[in-house]
Amino acid sequence: MLLSKPIQTKSVVANPAPLGLTGFALTTFVLSCHNAGLIIPQSAPHSIVTGLAAAYGGLAQLLAGMWEFKAGNTFGATVFSSYAAFWLSFAVIQIPFFGVRDAFVQSGSEADLNEALGLWLLGWTIFTFMMWLATLRTNTCLTALFFSLFITLLLLTIGEFTLDKGTTRVGGVFGLITAFLAWYLALAQIVNKQNSYFTLPMGVISQCKGKK
């Protein structure tokens, strides 16, 4: 019978990249303002960043990563899921309930906290360099984003190991550049001829292949 035939439906997943990019951009923007001493002084607590790190940079970006798995995008899934873990782990470090900072204080090794944070940042710096290598034949905007993020994390790593606030401040400036690049890339994937009066170029590198 006709009614007994299973109904075939096509699962459609919208592009999750703008969600992941905007979650990453806003959280990076606020933290970078803090690191650069812009509006938020470097001496201020990370409280306002922690909320963003848990909700927008963490949970929302993790969801974007899971949807990238569904869409079959290995790079997007790896990047968004990993940086969601970055922000969630940042939140865990900052929230007193988890006792990460208190553990160093209670053990009498509070001075080692900066080296531990430097090691944590170093691992993310290495990961970001690996991801940058995977963007070299994508588009100019994405390549610039990951290169800027790599420099940001490298400077923050050095700042933690050396306790040099000047280096951390410069890292904050590069972080702001990274945030705006992520916002641009997100907007470039949202606006189109159907919903806006303009589109944004991303600079497709692969189109230049073979040209002299």
C-alpha positions as CSV (number, residue, x, y, z in Angstrom):
1,M,0.0,0.0,0.0
2,L,1.1,3.5,-0.7
3,L,0.6,4.6,2.9
4,S,3.0,2.0,4.2
5,K,6.0,3.4,2.2
6,P,8.4,5.2,4.5
7,I,8.6,8.9,3.9
8,Q,12.0,10.0,2.6
9,T,13.2,13.2,4.2
10,K,16.4,15.1,3.6
11,S,18.2,16.3,6.6
12,V,19.4,19.9,6.1
13,V,22.0,21.5,8.3
14,A,22.4,25.3,8.1
15,N,25.9,26.6,8.0
16,P,27.1,26.5,11.6
17,A,30.3,28.5,11.0
18,P,28.9,32.0,11.6
19,L,27.7,30.9,15.1
20,G,31.1,29.4,15.9
21,L,33.0,32.4,14.6
22,T,30.8,35.0,16.4
23,G,31.0,33.0,19.6
24,F,34.8,32.9,19.3
25,A,35.0,36.6,18.2
26,L,33.0,38.2,21.0
27,T,34.8,36.2,23.7
28,T,38.2,36.9,22.2
29,F,37.3,40.6,21.9
30,V,36.4,41.0,25.6
31,L,39.4,39.0,26.8
32,S,41.7,40.9,24.5
33,C,40.4,44.3,25.8
34,H,41.4,43.0,29.2
35,N,44.8,41.8,28.1
36,A,45.5,45.1,26.2
37,G,44.3,47.2,29.1
38,L,41.7,48.8,26.8
39,I,38.5,49.9,28.8
40,I,39.1,46.9,31.2
41,P,42.5,47.3,33.1
42,Q,44.8,44.3,33.2
43,S,44.5,44.2,37.0
44,A,40.7,43.7,36.9
45,P,39.3,40.2,37.5
46,H,38.3,38.0,34.5
47,S,34.7,37.7,35.8
48,I,33.0,39.3,32.7
49,V,35.0,37.1,30.4
50,T,34.3,33.9,32.3
51,G,30.6,34.1,31.6
52,L,31.2,34.6,27.9
53,A,33.8,31.8,27.9
54,A,31.3,29.4,29.4
55,A,28.2,30.3,27.4
56,Y,29.1,31.9,24.0
57,G,32.7,30.9,23.4
58,G,32.2,27.6,25.0
59,L,28.7,26.1,24.7
60,A,27.6,27.9,21.6
61,Q,30.8,27.2,19.8
62,L,30.7,23.5,20.9
63,L,27.3,23.2,19.3
64,A,28.7,24.7,16.1
65,G,31.4,22.1,16.2
66,M,28.9,19.3,16.5
67,W,26.9,20.6,13.6
68,E,30.0,20.8,11.5
69,F,30.5,17.1,12.2
70,K,26.9,16.6,10.9
71,A,27.7,18.7,7.9
72,G,30.8,16.6,7.1
73,N,33.3,19.4,7.7
74,T,36.2,17.9,9.5
75,F,38.2,21.1,9.7
76,G,35.3,23.1,11.1
77,A,34.3,20.4,13.5
78,T,37.8,20.1,14.9
79,V,38.4,23.9,15.1
80,F,35.1,24.9,16.7
81,S,35.0,21.9,19.1
82,S,38.6,22.5,20.2
83,Y,38.3,26.2,20.8
84,A,35.1,25.6,22.6
85,A,37.1,23.4,24.9
86,F,39.7,26.2,25.1
87,W,37.1,28.6,26.4
88,L,35.4,26.1,28.7
89,S,38.8,25.2,30.2
90,F,39.5,28.9,30.6
91,A,36.2,29.3,32.5
92,V,37.1,26.3,34.7
93,I,40.4,27.9,35.6
94,Q,38.7,31.2,36.6
95,I,35.7,29.8,38.5
96,P,36.7,29.3,42.2
97,F,34.3,26.3,42.6
98,F,36.8,24.2,40.6
99,G,39.7,25.2,42.8
100,V,42.3,25.3,40.1
101,R,43.9,28.5,41.3
102,D,43.3,27.6,45.0
103,A,45.3,24.4,44.5
104,F,48.4,26.3,43.7
105,V,47.9,28.7,46.7
106,Q,47.2,25.9,49.2
107,S,50.2,23.9,48.0
108,G,52.5,26.8,48.4
109,S,53.3,26.9,44.8
110,E,51.4,30.0,43.8
111,A,54.5,31.3,41.9
112,D,54.2,28.2,39.6
113,L,50.7,29.3,38.5
114,N,52.0,31.6,35.7
115,E,54.2,28.8,34.4
116,A,51.3,26.4,34.4
117,L,49.2,28.9,32.5
118,G,52.0,29.5,30.1
119,L,52.2,25.8,29.4
120,W,48.5,25.7,28.9
121,L,48.7,28.5,26.4
122,L,51.8,27.0,24.7
123,G,49.7,23.8,23.9
124,W,47.0,26.0,22.3
125,T,49.7,27.9,20.4
126,I,51.0,24.7,18.9
127,F,47.5,23.5,18.0
128,T,46.7,26.9,16.3
129,F,49.8,26.7,14.2
130,M,48.7,23.2,13.1
131,M,45.3,24.5,12.1
132,W,46.9,27.5,10.3
133,L,48.7,25.0,8.1
134,A,45.4,23.6,7.1
135,T,44.1,27.0,5.9
136,L,46.9,27.8,3.4
137,R,44.8,26.9,0.4
138,T,41.4,28.0,1.6
139,N,40.9,31.8,1.6
140,T,42.9,34.9,2.6
141,C,40.6,35.8,5.4
142,L,40.7,32.4,7.1
143,T,44.4,32.2,6.7
144,A,44.9,35.7,8.2
145,L,42.5,34.8,11.1
146,F,44.5,31.8,12.1
147,F,47.9,33.5,11.7
148,S,46.7,36.4,13.8
149,L,45.4,34.0,16.5
150,F,48.7,32.1,16.4
151,I,50.7,35.3,17.1
152,T,48.2,36.3,19.8
153,L,48.6,33.0,21.7
154,L,52.4,33.1,21.2
155,L,52.6,36.5,22.7
156,L,50.3,35.6,25.6
157,T,52.4,32.5,26.2
158,I,55.6,34.5,26.4
159,G,53.8,37.0,28.6
160,E,52.8,34.3,31.1
161,F,56.3,32.7,31.2
162,T,58.2,36.0,31.6
163,L,55.5,37.9,33.6
164,D,55.9,40.7,31.1
165,K,52.7,42.8,31.0
166,G,54.0,44.7,27.9
167,T,54.1,41.4,25.9
168,T,50.6,40.5,27.2
169,R,49.4,43.9,26.2
170,V,50.7,43.5,22.6
171,G,49.1,40.0,22.6
172,G,45.8,41.7,23.5
173,V,46.1,44.0,20.5
174,F,46.7,41.1,18.2
175,G,43.7,39.4,19.9
176,L,41.5,42.4,18.9
177,I,42.7,42.0,15.3
178,T,41.8,38.3,15.5
179,A,38.3,39.1,16.9
180,F,37.5,41.5,14.1
181,L,38.8,39.1,11.5
182,A,36.5,36.4,12.9
183,W,33.5,38.8,12.9
184,Y,34.3,39.7,9.3
185,L,34.5,36.1,8.2
186,A,31.2,35.3,10.0
187,L,29.4,38.3,8.4
188,A,30.8,37.3,5.0
189,Q,29.0,33.9,5.3
190,I,25.7,35.5,6.5
191,V,25.1,38.3,4.1
192,N,24.1,37.5,0.5
193,K,22.1,39.0,-2.3
194,Q,18.8,37.7,-0.8
195,N,19.1,39.3,2.6
196,S,21.5,42.3,2.1
197,Y,22.5,44.9,-0.4
198,F,26.1,43.8,-0.4
199,T,28.4,40.8,0.0
200,L,31.9,40.6,1.5
201,P,34.9,39.0,-0.3
202,M,37.0,36.4,1.5
203,G,39.8,36.1,-1.1
204,V,39.7,32.5,-2.4
205,I,43.4,31.4,-2.6
206,S,42.7,28.3,-4.7
207,Q,41.5,30.5,-7.6
208,C,45.0,31.8,-8.0
209,K,46.4,28.3,-8.6
210,G,48.4,28.1,-11.8
211,K,48.3,31.9,-12.4
212,K,51.4,33.9,-12.9
